[in-house]
């Protein structure tokens, strides 16, 4: 009902887009575009539906744009992730190579340090060996048929009978009858030599507990006392033995030589 004229609203004013009664049409809406209410309603409904459809289309287009933007963003994100993975992989490989190189350098440095330490130890040992300087004596036996040669402890009892054995402090070899050679070890050892030595070298390594006898000219080992325990000074021991009616008259000639 029209509130102004208390009449039914029968018309629709397109100009003002409002419902009016007949009296309103002839007074206030006389020059306006006025149609029956049902026609106006249908028209407005159509317009509204059109507007709604347009708004729906706009929003659908917006949705498609957003989806497309999301797809582009995802593709960009995937690309950036892939690039990031490549960069990270390259960086990781670089770091690993750096770490590997560092490890190799550290190993090389460790090896060099170990080598230096080992060289120092060897140089120290060489120095100690040079300081130690074992003695060699060349006690010449040419032309003799009997002799005793070797080394002896300082503390042996010279006033009583003794045996030429390591237990009594003797490390010696001897010649008898011009051909019988023997080392006075425990027990004694008969020596079989290819030739009769003309010069016998006596080598003593105090630290190693070693006494060795050599044929100097043949550069051949005659015999070695090993595992000896030296706790005091050692002295040369030699016995030219008896003359034997002139068969053993040749002298023993002693020639000390220092070997570094």
C-alpha positions, 0 to 999 in steps of 0.5 A: 500500500502507498503510505502517502495515498493509502492506495495499492502499489500498482506501478513501477517507476523505472526512473526512480526505481520505486513502486508507486500508486496511480495517484503518485503516477499522476502527481509526482511521477507524471513525466517518469517512465512508469510500467505495471508493477509485474512488468517492472518486477520482471524487468528488474528481476532480469536486470538483477539476474543479469547483474548477478550473472555478470558478478558471477562471471567477474568472480569466476574470472577472478578465480581463474586469474588467482588460480593462474597466478597460483600456478605461476607462483607454484612454477616460480617456486618450483623453479626457485626450489630447483635452482636452490637445490642446485645451488645447495648441491653445488655448495655442498659439493664445494664444501665437501671438496673443501673438507676433503681437501682439508682432510687430505692436507691434514693427513699430509701434514700428519704424515709430514709431522710423523716423518719429521719425528721419525727422521729426528728419532733416526738422527738421534739414534745415529748420533747415539751410535756415533757417540757409542762408536764400537771398538774393533781390534785387528788382534794379526795372527799370520804364521801362528799355530796357537792363539787366544783372542777376545774380550774379558770383564774387568773384574775377573780374578787373575790370581786363580785358575779360570776357564775361557767362558762367558760365565767367567767373564770371557768371550774368546775364540782360539786356534790349536795345532794350526787348524782347530778353531773353537769358540769358548761359548757355553758350551764350546763350539767347534768352528769350520772355516773355509780358510785360515784367517791372517787377521782377526777382527774383534767387534764389540757392541756393548749396548746390544750385548754382541761380540763378533769375530771376523776374518778381516781379509775375507770379510767373513764372520767367524763367530758371534756371541749374542745376548751377552749382558755387559755390566762393567768395563771390557778389556781386550784379551789375547794370548800368543801361547807358547813358542812350540819349538819355533812353530809358533814363534810369530808375534801377535800384532794388535791394530785398533781401529775405530768404526763410527 
